[in-house]
Amino acid sequence: MAKVRRSRQVIAPEAFPHVVAFLRGYLHEDWALDHASAAEARDAFLDECTPEERRAFRRESARLARALSGVSLPESRRLITEVLGSAWRPATRLEVDDLFAAADDRP
């Protein structure tokens, strides 16, 4: 099982089950055929979630955003792909930050 320790935080799939479900289920190898952007994929995922699942996803997204804060783009990509199981390869740090931070904006 792949784990990365960043100070006292561990980034592991079992710590982020809702985020992993999103990343693996919506940002898989063919995600760009279904969605124009990672944010659009996130919104589609959230549209299918129950209110409790949305709340859990928001909490996990906020924790992941904090854990990735200050992590380089190449290392963030590696964590997103190799550890969390997504095929999405963000082009910028802003894409990473926006994807998880904006999850807080939805009801």
Protein Blocks (a to p, Z undefined) as FASTA:
>chain_A
ZZddehjbccdfklmmmlmmmmmmmmcfklmmmpcbfklmmmmmmmmpcfklmmmmmmmm
mmmmmmmgopafklmmmmmmmmnopabdcfbfklmmmmmmmmmmpZZ
